[in-house]
Amino acid sequence: DAVDLNLGCPLPAAAAAPFGAWLLDRRHWSRLGSMISAATKTVALPIWCKIRMLPELNDTIDLCRMLESHGCSVITVHARQRPADPRASTRDSVVAADLDAV
């Protein structure tokens, strides 16, 4: 059992709220950290996060480290980037993983 936080949803409705992959913008990182910290204090289950790759690999690594520092136990990285436009397709946004970075 675990709590799975889906930060990978790129749908237009997620952009408007924002939720899903639209919370991966750096301006929302403090909110994400607070959410994960609150969840780890509230439930006796591990917190898992699914994210998408950010445009810059170093930003993705920084995001993963931030999530971990707030209590995320498992991070799953979807090897696609969120489209810049919520109406755009993500089919062409596949990126190669750098396994040495994680």
N, CA, C and O atoms as a GROMACS GRO file, in nm:
protein
  408
    1ASP      N    1   0.083  -0.119   0.000
    1ASP     CA    2   0.000   0.000   0.000
    1ASP      C    3   0.088   0.126   0.000
    1ASP      O    4   0.195   0.129   0.060
    2ALA      N    5   0.038   0.229  -0.069
    2ALA     CA    6   0.110   0.356  -0.077
    2ALA      C    7   0.012   0.462  -0.127
    2ALA      O    8  -0.097   0.432  -0.175
    3VAL      N    9   0.054   0.587  -0.114
    3VAL     CA   10  -0.019   0.699  -0.174
    3VAL      C   11   0.059   0.739  -0.298
    3VAL      O   12   0.178   0.772  -0.289
    4ASP      N   13  -0.007   0.737  -0.413
    4ASP     CA   14   0.058   0.768  -0.540
    4ASP      C   15   0.013   0.906  -0.587
    4ASP      O   16  -0.104   0.926  -0.616
    5LEU      N   17   0.106   0.999  -0.594
    5LEU     CA   18   0.078   1.134  -0.640
    5LEU      C   19   0.114   1.142  -0.788
    5LEU      O   20   0.232   1.136  -0.825
    6ASN      N   21   0.012   1.154  -0.874
    6ASN     CA   22   0.034   1.158  -1.019
    6ASN      C   23   0.065   1.301  -1.063
    6ASN      O   24  -0.024   1.385  -1.072
    7LEU      N   25   0.192   1.326  -1.090
    7LEU     CA   26   0.237   1.456  -1.140
    7LEU      C   27   0.273   1.444  -1.288
    7LEU      O   28   0.360   1.516  -1.337
    8GLY      N   29   0.206   1.355  -1.357
    8GLY     CA   30   0.236   1.332  -1.497
    8GLY      C   31   0.126   1.368  -1.593
    8GLY      O   32   0.148   1.366  -1.714
    9CYS      N   33   0.008   1.401  -1.544
    9CYS     CA   34  -0.107   1.427  -1.630
    9CYS      C   35  -0.089   1.558  -1.707
    9CYS      O   36  -0.080   1.664  -1.646
   10PRO      N   37  -0.082   1.552  -1.843
   10PRO     CA   38  -0.062   1.672  -1.923
   10PRO      C   39  -0.192   1.730  -1.983
   10PRO      O   40  -0.185   1.820  -2.066
   11LEU      N   41  -0.307   1.680  -1.942
   11LEU     CA   42  -0.433   1.720  -2.006
   11LEU      C   43  -0.465   1.868  -1.986
   11LEU      O   44  -0.422   1.929  -1.888
   12PRO      N   45  -0.540   1.927  -2.078
   12PRO     CA   46  -0.576   2.069  -2.065
   12PRO      C   47  -0.644   2.103  -1.933
   12PRO      O   48  -0.617   2.209  -1.877
   13ALA      N   49  -0.730   2.017  -1.883
   13ALA     CA   50  -0.797   2.044  -1.755
   13ALA      C   51  -0.696   2.055  -1.641
   13ALA      O   52  -0.716   2.131  -1.547
   14ALA      N   53  -0.588   1.978  -1.650
   14ALA     CA   54  -0.483   1.984  -1.547
   14ALA      C   55  -0.409   2.117  -1.553
   14ALA      O   56  -0.366   2.169  -1.450
   15ALA      N   57  -0.394   2.171  -1.672
   15ALA     CA   58  -0.325   2.300  -1.687
   15ALA      C   59  -0.406   2.412  -1.624
   15ALA      O   60  -0.350   2.503  -1.564
   16ALA      N   61  -0.537   2.404  -1.638
   16ALA     CA   62  -0.623   2.511  -1.589
   16ALA      C   63  -0.629   2.516  -1.437
   16ALA      O   64  -0.649   2.623  -1.380
   17ALA      N   65  -0.612   2.403  -1.370
   17ALA     CA   66  -0.634   2.396  -1.226
   17ALA      C   67  -0.526   2.460  -1.138
   17ALA      O   68  -0.570   2.538  -1.053
   18PRO      N   69  -0.400   2.444  -1.142
   18PRO     CA   70  -0.325   2.338  -1.207
   18PRO      C   71  -0.314   2.213  -1.119
   18PRO      O   72  -0.316   2.221  -0.996
   19PHE      N   73  -0.300   2.100  -1.186
   19PHE     CA   74  -0.265   1.975  -1.119
   19PHE      C   75  -0.188   1.890  -1.218
   19PHE      O   76  -0.165   1.932  -1.332
   20GLY      N   77  -0.147   1.771  -1.177
   20GLY     CA   78  -0.072   1.683  -1.265
   20GLY      C   79   0.062   1.742  -1.306
   20GLY      O   80   0.132   1.801  -1.224
   21ALA      N   81   0.096   1.726  -1.432
   21ALA     CA   82   0.226   1.770  -1.484
   21ALA      C   83   0.243   1.921  -1.478
   21ALA      O   84   0.355   1.971  -1.488
   22TRP      N   85   0.134   1.994  -1.462
   22TRP     CA   86   0.142   2.140  -1.458
   22TRP      C   87   0.192   2.189  -1.324
   22TRP      O   88   0.223   2.308  -1.309
   23LEU      N   89   0.202   2.100  -1.224
   23LEU     CA   90   0.263   2.137  -1.096
   23LEU      C   91   0.415   2.120  -1.099
   23LEU      O   92   0.482   2.151  -1.000
   24LEU      N   93   0.469   2.073  -1.210
   24LEU     CA   94   0.613   2.051  -1.219
   24LEU      C   95   0.692   2.178  -1.248
   24LEU      O   96   0.815   2.178  -1.240
   25ASP      N   97   0.624   2.286  -1.281
   25ASP     CA   98   0.694   2.414  -1.299
   25ASP      C   99   0.757   2.455  -1.166
   25ASP      O  100   0.695   2.441  -1.060
   26ARG      N  101   0.878   2.505  -1.172
   26ARG     CA  102   0.954   2.539  -1.051
   26ARG      C  103   0.874   2.629  -0.956
   26ARG      O  104   0.888   2.618  -0.834
   27ARG      N  105   0.791   2.717  -1.009
   27ARG     CA  106   0.713   2.807  -0.923
   27ARG      C  107   0.616   2.732  -0.831
   27ARG      O  108   0.568   2.788  -0.734
   28HIS      N  109   0.588   2.604  -0.862
   28HIS     CA  110   0.497   2.523  -0.780
   28HIS      C  111   0.571   2.426  -0.688
   28HIS      O  112   0.508   2.352  -0.612
   29TRP      N  113   0.704   2.425  -0.692
   29TRP     CA  114   0.779   2.326  -0.615
   29TRP      C  115   0.756   2.340  -0.465
   29TRP      O  116   0.749   2.239  -0.395
   30SER      N  117   0.744   2.461  -0.415
   30SER     CA  118   0.720   2.475  -0.270
   30SER      C  119   0.585   2.416  -0.234
   30SER      O  120   0.570   2.357  -0.127
   31ARG      N  121   0.485   2.432  -0.320
   31ARG     CA  122   0.354   2.372  -0.297
   31ARG      C  123   0.364   2.220  -0.296
   31ARG      O  124   0.306   2.154  -0.210
   32LEU      N  125   0.438   2.165  -0.393
   32LEU     CA  126   0.456   2.020  -0.397
   32LEU      C  127   0.526   1.970  -0.271
   32LEU      O  128   0.484   1.870  -0.212
   33GLY      N  129   0.631   2.039  -0.230
   33GLY     CA  130   0.703   2.000  -0.109
   33GLY      C  131   0.611   2.001   0.012
   33GLY      O  132   0.615   1.910   0.094
   34SER      N  133   0.529   2.103   0.023
   34SER     CA  134   0.434   2.113   0.135
   34SER      C  135   0.332   2.000   0.130
   34SER      O  136   0.297   1.943   0.233
   35MET      N  137   0.285   1.968   0.010
   35MET     CA  138   0.188   1.859  -0.005
   35MET      C  139   0.248   1.726   0.040
   35MET      O  140   0.184   1.649   0.112
   36ILE      N  141   0.369   1.700  -0.003
   36ILE     CA  142   0.432   1.572   0.031
   36ILE      C  143   0.465   1.567   0.180
   36ILE      O  144   0.442   1.464   0.244
   37SER      N  145   0.516   1.675   0.234
   37SER     CA  146   0.545   1.679   0.378
   37SER      C  147   0.419   1.656   0.460
   37SER      O  148   0.420   1.579   0.556
   38ALA      N  149   0.310   1.722   0.421
   38ALA     CA  150   0.182   1.705   0.493
   38ALA      C  151   0.132   1.562   0.481
   38ALA      O  152   0.083   1.506   0.579
   39ALA      N  153   0.145   1.504   0.364
   39ALA     CA  154   0.098   1.366   0.344
   39ALA      C  155   0.178   1.268   0.429
   39ALA      O  156   0.122   1.175   0.487
   40THR      N  157   0.310   1.287   0.438
   40THR     CA  158   0.392   1.194   0.516
   40THR      C  159   0.360   1.204   0.665
   40THR      O  160   0.377   1.107   0.739
   41LYS      N  161   0.315   1.321   0.710
   41LYS     CA  162   0.279   1.338   0.851
   41LYS      C  163   0.138   1.288   0.880
   41LYS      O  164   0.104   1.259   0.995
   42THR      N  165   0.055   1.280   0.776
   42THR     CA  166  -0.086   1.247   0.794
   42THR      C  167  -0.115   1.098   0.780
   42THR      O  168  -0.198   1.044   0.853
   43VAL      N  169  -0.048   1.032   0.686
   43VAL     CA  170  -0.076   0.891   0.662
   43VAL      C  171   0.047   0.806   0.694
   43VAL      O  172   0.161   0.853   0.684
   44ALA      N  173   0.022   0.683   0.734
   44ALA     CA  174   0.131   0.592   0.768
   44ALA      C  175   0.164   0.503   0.649
   44ALA      O  176   0.190   0.383   0.665
   45LEU      N  177   0.164   0.561   0.530
   45LEU     CA  178   0.197   0.490   0.408
   45LEU      C  179   0.307   0.566   0.334
   45LEU      O  180   0.319   0.688   0.350
   46PRO      N  181   0.386   0.496   0.255
   46PRO     CA  182   0.486   0.568   0.175
   46PRO      C  183   0.418   0.654   0.068
   46PRO      O  184   0.311   0.619   0.018
   47ILE      N  185   0.482   0.765   0.033
   47ILE     CA  186   0.434   0.855  -0.071
   47ILE      C  187   0.516   0.831  -0.196
   47ILE      O  188   0.639   0.839  -0.194
   48TRP      N  189   0.447   0.802  -0.306
   48TRP     CA  190   0.512   0.781  -0.434
   48TRP      C  191   0.474   0.895  -0.527
   48TRP      O  192   0.361   0.944  -0.521
   49CYS      N  193   0.566   0.937  -0.613
   49CYS     CA  194   0.538   1.043  -0.709
   49CYS      C  195   0.573   0.997  -0.850
   49CYS      O  196   0.681   0.943  -0.874
   50LYS      N  197   0.481   1.020  -0.943
   50LYS     CA  198   0.508   0.998  -1.085
   50LYS      C  199   0.524   1.136  -1.147
   50LYS      O  200   0.436   1.221  -1.135
   51ILE      N  201   0.637   1.156  -1.216
   51ILE     CA  202   0.663   1.286  -1.279
   51ILE      C  203   0.693   1.265  -1.427
   51ILE      O  204   0.710   1.152  -1.472
   52ARG      N  205   0.699   1.374  -1.499
   52ARG     CA  206   0.748   1.373  -1.638
   52ARG      C  207   0.885   1.440  -1.639
   52ARG      O  208   0.920   1.516  -1.548
   53MET      N  209   0.961   1.412  -1.743
   53MET     CA  210   1.090   1.480  -1.761
   53MET      C  211   1.065   1.629  -1.780
   53MET      O  212   0.970   1.668  -1.847
   54LEU      N  213   1.150   1.710  -1.722
   54LEU     CA  214   1.147   1.854  -1.746
   54LEU      C  215   1.236   1.884  -1.866
   54LEU      O  216   1.318   1.800  -1.904
   55PRO      N  217   1.222   2.001  -1.926
   55PRO     CA  218   1.303   2.032  -2.045
   55PRO      C  219   1.454   2.022  -2.022
   55PRO      O  220   1.528   1.985  -2.113
   56GLU      N  221   1.499   2.052  -1.902
   56GLU     CA  222   1.641   2.041  -1.868
   56GLU      C  223   1.662   1.926  -1.771
   56GLU      O  224   1.594   1.918  -1.668
   57LEU      N  225   1.755   1.837  -1.802
   57LEU     CA  226   1.781   1.721  -1.718
   57LEU      C  227   1.815   1.762  -1.575
   57LEU      O  228   1.767   1.700  -1.480
   58ASN      N  229   1.897   1.867  -1.559
   58ASN     CA  230   1.934   1.910  -1.424
   58ASN      C  231   1.814   1.955  -1.343
   58ASN      O  232   1.810   1.936  -1.221
   59ASP      N  233   1.715   2.015  -1.409
   59ASP     CA  234   1.592   2.053  -1.339
   59ASP      C  235   1.515   1.929  -1.293
   59ASP      O  236   1.458   1.928  -1.184
   60THR      N  237   1.513   1.827  -1.377
   60THR     CA  238   1.446   1.702  -1.340
   60THR      C  239   1.514   1.640  -1.217
   60THR      O  240   1.447   1.593  -1.125
   61ILE      N  241   1.646   1.641  -1.217
   61ILE     CA  242   1.721   1.585  -1.104
   61ILE      C  243   1.695   1.668  -0.978
   61ILE      O  244   1.674   1.613  -0.870
   62ASP      N  245   1.695   1.801  -0.992
   62ASP     CA  246   1.666   1.888  -0.877
   62ASP      C  247   1.526   1.863  -0.824
   62ASP      O  248   1.505   1.859  -0.702
   63LEU      N  249   1.430   1.845  -0.914
   63LEU     CA  250   1.293   1.816  -0.872
   63LEU      C  251   1.287   1.684  -0.794
   63LEU      O  252   1.224   1.677  -0.689
   64CYS      N  253   1.352   1.583  -0.845
   64CYS     CA  254   1.353   1.452  -0.776
   64CYS      C  255   1.416   1.464  -0.638
   64CYS      O  256   1.366   1.406  -0.542
   65ARG      N  257   1.524   1.537  -0.628
   65ARG     CA  258   1.588   1.556  -0.497
   65ARG      C  259   1.498   1.632  -0.401
   65ARG      O  260   1.492   1.601  -0.282
   66MET      N  261   1.426   1.732  -0.453
   66MET     CA  262   1.334   1.807  -0.369
   66MET      C  263   1.221   1.717  -0.320
   66MET      O  264   1.187   1.719  -0.202
   67LEU      N  265   1.164   1.636  -0.410
   67LEU     CA  266   1.055   1.546  -0.371
   67LEU      C  267   1.104   1.449  -0.264
   67LEU      O  268   1.035   1.425  -0.164
   68GLU      N  269   1.222   1.393  -0.284
   68GLU     CA  270   1.279   1.301  -0.186
   68GLU      C  271   1.302   1.370  -0.051
   68GLU      O  272   1.275   1.312   0.054
   69SER      N  273   1.351   1.493  -0.053
   69SER     CA  274   1.380   1.563   0.072
   69SER      C  275   1.254   1.592   0.153
   69SER      O  276   1.261   1.612   0.274
   70HIS      N  277   1.139   1.595   0.087
   70HIS     CA  278   1.012   1.619   0.157
   70HIS      C  279   0.940   1.490   0.195
   70HIS      O  280   0.832   1.495   0.252
   71GLY      N  281   1.001   1.375   0.164
   71GLY     CA  282   0.944   1.250   0.210
   71GLY      C  283   0.895   1.154   0.104
   71GLY      O  284   0.842   1.048   0.138
   72CYS      N  285   0.911   1.188  -0.024
   72CYS     CA  286   0.869   1.097  -0.129
   72CYS      C  287   0.959   0.973  -0.125
   72CYS      O  288   1.082   0.984  -0.126
   73SER      N  289   0.897   0.854  -0.119
   73SER     CA  290   0.972   0.729  -0.108
   73SER      C  291   1.013   0.670  -0.242
   73SER      O  292   1.120   0.612  -0.255
   74VAL      N  293   0.927   0.686  -0.342
   74VAL     CA  294   0.952   0.630  -0.476
   74VAL      C  295   0.916   0.737  -0.578
   74VAL      O  296   0.811   0.801  -0.568
   75ILE      N  297   1.003   0.755  -0.676
   75ILE     CA  298   0.975   0.848  -0.786
   75ILE      C  299   0.982   0.770  -0.917
   75ILE      O  300   1.082   0.705  -0.947
   76THR      N  301   0.874   0.777  -0.992
   76THR     CA  302   0.869   0.716  -1.124
   76THR      C  303   0.877   0.830  -1.226
   76THR      O  304   0.801   0.926  -1.219
   77VAL      N  305   0.971   0.818  -1.320
   77VAL     CA  306   0.990   0.924  -1.419
   77VAL      C  307   0.939   0.875  -1.554
   77VAL      O  308   0.993   0.781  -1.612
   78HIS      N  309   0.835   0.939  -1.602
   78HIS     CA  310   0.779   0.912  -1.734
   78HIS      C  311   0.872   0.981  -1.833
   78HIS      O  312   0.895   1.102  -1.823
   79ALA      N  313   0.926   0.907  -1.928
   79ALA     CA  314   1.029   0.962  -2.017
   79ALA      C  315   0.971   1.044  -2.131
   79ALA      O  316   1.014   1.034  -2.246
   80ARG      N  317   0.873   1.126  -2.098
   80ARG     CA  318   0.820   1.225  -2.192
   80ARG      C  319   0.809   1.356  -2.119
   80ARG      O  320   0.787   1.361  -1.998
   81GLN      N  321   0.824   1.463  -2.194
   81GLN     CA  322   0.806   1.596  -2.136
   81GLN      C  323   0.661   1.639  -2.150
   81GLN      O  324   0.589   1.593  -2.239
   82ARG      N  325   0.620   1.725  -2.062
   82ARG     CA  326   0.489   1.785  -2.073
   82ARG      C  327   0.494   1.884  -2.189
   82ARG      O  328   0.592   1.958  -2.202
   83PRO      N  329   0.392   1.887  -2.274
   83PRO     CA  330   0.395   1.986  -2.382
   83PRO      C  331   0.383   2.127  -2.326
   83PRO      O  332   0.321   2.147  -2.222
   84ALA      N  333   0.442   2.223  -2.394
   84ALA     CA  334   0.432   2.363  -2.351
   84ALA      C  335   0.288   2.412  -2.362
   84ALA      O  336   0.243   2.494  -2.282
   85ASP      N  337   0.217   2.363  -2.461
   85ASP     CA  338   0.076   2.399  -2.483
   85ASP      C  339  -0.009   2.280  -2.440
   85ASP      O  340   0.011   2.170  -2.491
   86PRO      N  341  -0.104   2.299  -2.349
   86PRO     CA  342  -0.184   2.187  -2.301
   86PRO      C  343  -0.266   2.118  -2.410
   86PRO      O  344  -0.314   2.007  -2.389
   87ARG      N  345  -0.284   2.181  -2.525
   87ARG     CA  346  -0.361   2.120  -2.634
   87ARG      C  347  -0.272   2.039  -2.727
   87ARG      O  348  -0.322   1.972  -2.818
   88ALA      N  349  -0.142   2.043  -2.706
   88ALA     CA  350  -0.048   1.976  -2.796
   88ALA      C  351  -0.030   1.829  -2.757
   88ALA      O  352  -0.059   1.789  -2.644
   89SER      N  353   0.016   1.751  -2.851
   89SER     CA  354   0.043   1.610  -2.828
   89SER      C  355   0.177   1.592  -2.757
   89SER      O  356   0.267   1.674  -2.772
   90THR      N  357   0.188   1.484  -2.680
   90THR     CA  358   0.316   1.452  -2.615
   90THR      C  359   0.388   1.340  -2.689
   90THR      O  360   0.492   1.293  -2.642
   91ARG      N  361   0.338   1.299  -2.802
   91ARG     CA  362   0.395   1.184  -2.872
   91ARG      C  363   0.538   1.205  -2.918
   91ARG      O  364   0.615   1.109  -2.928
   92ASP      N  365   0.575   1.328  -2.948
   92ASP     CA  366   0.710   1.355  -2.997
   92ASP      C  367   0.805   1.403  -2.889
   92ASP      O  368   0.914   1.452  -2.918
   93SER      N  369   0.764   1.390  -2.762
   93SER     CA  370   0.845   1.447  -2.655
   93SER      C  371   0.925   1.343  -2.577
   93SER      O  372   0.966   1.369  -2.464
   94VAL      N  373   0.946   1.227  -2.635
   94VAL     CA  374   1.022   1.122  -2.568
   94VAL      C  375   1.168   1.164  -2.557
   94VAL      O  376   1.227   1.214  -2.653
   95VAL      N  377   1.225   1.144  -2.440
   95VAL     CA  378   1.366   1.179  -2.418
   95VAL      C  379   1.440   1.058  -2.364
   95VAL      O  380   1.380   0.969  -2.303
   96ALA      N  381   1.568   1.054  -2.387
   96ALA     CA  382   1.651   0.944  -2.337
   96ALA      C  383   1.679   0.964  -2.189
   96ALA      O  384   1.698   1.076  -2.142
   97ALA      N  385   1.682   0.854  -2.116
   97ALA     CA  386   1.710   0.860  -1.974
   97ALA      C  387   1.861   0.863  -1.949
   97ALA      O  388   1.938   0.801  -2.023
   98ASP      N  389   1.901   0.934  -1.848
   98ASP     CA  390   2.040   0.936  -1.805
   98ASP      C  391   2.045   0.862  -1.672
   98ASP      O  392   2.030   0.922  -1.565
   99LEU      N  393   2.065   0.733  -1.679
   99LEU     CA  394   2.058   0.650  -1.559
   99LEU      C  395   2.168   0.681  -1.459
   99LEU      O  396   2.154   0.651  -1.340
  100ASP      N  397   2.277   0.740  -1.505
  100ASP     CA  398   2.384   0.777  -1.412
  100ASP      C  399   2.343   0.894  -1.323
  100ASP      O  400   2.405   0.916  -1.219
  101ALA      N  401   2.241   0.969  -1.363
  101ALA     CA  402   2.200   1.088  -1.288
  101ALA      C  403   2.108   1.054  -1.171
  101ALA      O  404   2.087   1.137  -1.082
  102VAL      N  405   2.055   0.936  -1.171
  102VAL     CA  406   1.959   0.900  -1.064
  102VAL      C  407   2.015   0.797  -0.970
  102VAL      O  408   1.948   0.757  -0.875
   0.00000   0.00000   0.00000
